[in-house]
Amino acid sequence: MKVYMDNNVLVDIEAVKYSVEDFTEMSGATYYYSDAHINELLEAKGNPKVSQGGRLSLISQLCRCNNILTGGFEAPEIYEKEPEEMYRLCDTPMRAFIAKQVNTGDDLFMKLREKLDFDSTIFNNVSPEIVLEMINERIKQKLNIDLMTYLKATEAFGGKPLYHTLFNLIDSANYWGDKKTSHSNIARLYDAAHAYFAQVCDVLVTNDKRMRAKTKAVYTFLGVKTRVLSTDEYLRYNARRKMEDTMQ
């Protein structure tokens, strides 16, 4: 079973809410990390609460085979590379420049939201599985084009940009919208990146309920079968699986 953990799960392990052994002692589970983990760690440089070396060591402990997911045109590609080496490769001025541009750029999707005339309560109590279909119907009504045709006409149709576009679109519709801060745009970019990388795994584990909802919406729309679970759900899921294996 291939498992991808969001950055917040690593933070919880560092805070001793869970132990590394809770994950590494699970039979049949192989853990993957991505350049999103590394870039998010680099974002935290200078934060006294985050140990750069400690986080890299934790990733190494979990991903014993050094399985890293990096971006392909359509789907992520899997390589073997030590976290420390990836850290050195990602630590460039270009990474910091891109992060700054994302955080300070105009919010294109708020303009799209205005065109689509979303009511702020339209998605209250809506399940993730139908969110993007509802948005799709709205786009057809207002712009006389379906969502996939619209996306194909942009530069954000394939790979990671597609996930980023869909996450932004969902957020612009106020579905589990992120609280606007100086960091919210780049945080959503990382959420979308983690969801993109996790599509080639069996399970995505994240303790961010907003990300879970958005990811389930995107996965349903794109036909991705990856399960999206909180840490507690994941641990219960594995306990159940272990019990079933014992009974067979």
C-alpha positions in Angstrom: 0.0 0.0 0.0 1.4 3.3 -1.1 0.8 6.1 1.4 1.4 9.9 1.1 1.3 12.1 4.2 0.5 15.8 4.1 3.0 18.1 5.8 0.6 18.7 8.8 1.0 15.0 9.7 4.7 15.4 9.9 4.2 18.5 12.2 1.9 16.4 14.4 4.5 13.6 14.7 7.1 16.3 15.7 4.7 17.6 18.3 4.5 14.0 19.7 0.8 13.7 18.9 1.8 10.5 17.1 4.9 8.4 17.0 7.0 7.5 14.0 6.4 3.8 14.9 2.6 4.3 14.5 3.4 4.5 10.8 6.6 2.6 10.2 5.4 -0.6 12.0 2.4 -0.9 9.7 2.7 -4.0 7.6 2.6 -3.4 3.8 2.7 0.4 4.0 5.3 2.2 1.9 5.6 6.0 2.4 6.3 8.6 -0.2 7.4 12.2 0.0 7.5 14.9 -2.6 9.3 18.1 -3.5 6.3 19.9 -2.0 7.4 18.6 1.4 10.8 20.0 0.7 9.6 23.4 -0.6 7.2 23.8 2.3 10.1 23.1 4.7 12.2 25.7 2.9 9.3 28.2 3.4 9.8 27.7 7.1 13.4 28.7 7.1 14.1 31.0 10.0 11.1 29.7 12.0 12.5 28.7 15.4 9.7 26.1 15.8 10.8 24.2 12.8 14.0 22.2 12.7 15.2 21.8 9.1 17.5 18.9 9.9 14.9 17.3 12.2 12.2 17.4 9.5 14.6 15.9 6.9 15.5 13.1 9.4 11.8 12.4 10.0 11.1 12.1 6.3 14.1 9.7 6.0 12.7 7.6 8.8 9.3 7.3 7.3 10.3 7.0 3.6 13.0 4.4 4.1 13.4 3.7 0.4 13.8 7.5 -0.3 10.8 7.4 -2.6 10.2 10.9 -3.9 7.4 12.0 -6.2 8.2 14.8 -8.6 6.1 16.5 -11.2 5.5 15.0 -14.6 3.4 16.6 -17.3 0.3 14.6 -16.5 1.1 12.4 -13.5 3.9 12.4 -10.8 7.0 10.4 -11.5 8.7 8.3 -8.8 12.4 8.4 -8.1 14.8 7.4 -5.3 16.6 10.4 -3.7 17.6 11.2 -0.2 15.7 14.1 1.4 18.9 15.9 2.2 19.9 15.9 -1.5 16.4 17.1 -2.6 16.7 19.9 0.0 19.9 21.1 -1.6 18.4 20.9 -5.1 15.3 22.9 -4.1 17.0 25.6 -2.1 17.4 28.1 -5.0 16.5 31.8 -5.4 13.9 30.8 -8.0 11.9 28.9 -5.5 11.7 31.9 -3.2 10.8 34.2 -6.2 7.9 31.9 -7.3 6.5 31.7 -3.7 6.6 35.5 -3.5 4.8 35.9 -6.8 2.1 33.5 -5.8 1.5 35.3 -2.5 1.4 38.8 -4.0 -0.3 38.1 -7.3 -3.8 39.2 -8.3 -6.5 36.7 -7.4 -7.7 35.7 -10.9 -10.2 33.3 -9.4 -12.0 35.9 -7.4 -12.7 37.6 -10.7 -14.0 34.3 -12.1 -16.1 34.0 -9.0 -17.7 37.4 -9.8 -18.5 36.2 -13.3 -20.1 33.1 -12.0 -22.1 35.0 -9.4 -21.7 32.5 -6.6 -23.9 32.9 -3.6 -21.7 32.6 -0.5 -24.1 30.0 0.9 -24.7 27.9 -2.3 -22.3 25.1 -1.2 -23.4 24.9 2.4 -23.8 21.2 3.4 -22.8 20.0 -0.1 -20.8 16.8 -0.2 -17.3 17.0 -1.9 -18.4 14.5 -4.6 -20.7 16.9 -6.3 -19.0 20.3 -5.8 -17.2 20.5 -9.1 -20.2 19.2 -11.1 -22.2 22.1 -9.5 -19.5 24.5 -10.5 -19.4 22.9 -14.0 -23.2 23.5 -14.4 -22.7 27.1 -13.3 -20.0 27.7 -15.8 -22.2 26.3 -18.6 -25.0 28.6 -17.6 -22.9 31.8 -17.2 -20.1 31.3 -19.8 -21.7 28.9 -22.2 -18.7 26.5 -21.9 -18.0 23.5 -19.8 -15.3 23.4 -17.2 -13.0 20.9 -18.9 -13.2 22.9 -22.2 -12.4 26.0 -20.3 -9.4 24.4 -18.6 -8.1 23.0 -21.9 -8.1 26.5 -23.3 -5.7 27.6 -20.5 -2.2 26.7 -19.7 -3.4 24.9 -16.5 -4.8 21.8 -18.0 -2.2 19.1 -17.2 -0.3 18.0 -14.2 0.2 20.1 -11.1 -1.2 23.3 -12.6 -4.5 21.6 -13.2 -4.8 20.7 -9.5 -3.8 24.3 -8.5 -6.5 25.7 -10.8 -9.2 23.4 -9.4 -8.3 24.1 -5.8 -8.4 27.8 -6.5 -11.7 27.5 -8.3 -13.3 25.6 -5.4 -11.9 28.1 -2.9 -13.3 31.0 -5.0 -16.7 29.4 -4.7 -16.4 29.6 -0.9 -16.5 25.8 -0.5 -14.4 25.2 2.6 -12.7 28.5 1.7 -9.3 29.3 3.2 -9.2 32.3 5.6 -7.4 35.0 3.7 -4.0 35.8 5.1 -0.6 36.8 3.7 0.2 33.1 3.4 -3.1 31.6 2.2 -2.3 31.6 -1.5 1.0 29.8 -1.2 -0.6 27.4 1.4 -3.3 26.5 -1.1 -0.7 25.9 -3.8 1.0 23.4 -1.5 -2.3 21.7 -0.6 -3.0 21.3 -4.4 0.6 20.0 -4.9 0.2 17.4 -2.2 -3.1 16.3 -3.6 -1.5 16.1 -7.1 1.4 13.9 -5.8 -0.9 11.7 -3.8 -2.9 10.7 -6.8 -0.5 7.8 -7.6 -0.8 6.4 -4.0 -3.5 4.4 -2.4 -4.0 6.7 0.6 -3.5 10.4 1.3 -3.3 11.3 5.0 -4.0 14.9 6.0 -5.4 16.5 9.2 -6.5 19.6 7.3 -10.3 19.3 6.9 -10.4 22.0 4.3 -7.8 20.2 2.2 -9.6 16.9 2.6 -12.9 18.4 1.3 -11.2 20.1 -1.7 -9.1 17.0 -2.5 -12.1 14.7 -2.4 -13.9 17.1 -4.8 -11.0 17.2 -7.2 -10.4 13.5 -7.1 -14.1 12.7 -7.8 -14.1 15.1 -10.7 -10.9 13.6 -12.2 -11.7 10.0 -11.4 -8.8 9.5 -9.0 -9.3 6.5 -6.6 -6.9 7.6 -3.8 -8.5 7.4 -0.4 -8.4 10.7 1.6 -8.2 10.1 5.4 -7.3 12.0 8.6 -4.5 10.5 10.7 -6.9 8.9 13.1 -9.0 7.5 10.2 -5.8 6.1 8.7 -4.7 4.4 11.9 -8.2 2.9 12.4 -8.3 1.8 8.8 -4.9 0.0 9.2 -6.1 -1.6 12.5 -9.1 -2.9 10.7 -7.0 -4.2 7.8 -4.6 -5.9 10.2 -7.5 -7.6 12.0 -9.0 -8.8 8.7 -5.6 -10.2 7.6 -5.3 -12.1 10.9 -8.8 -13.6 10.6 -8.1 -15.0 7.1 
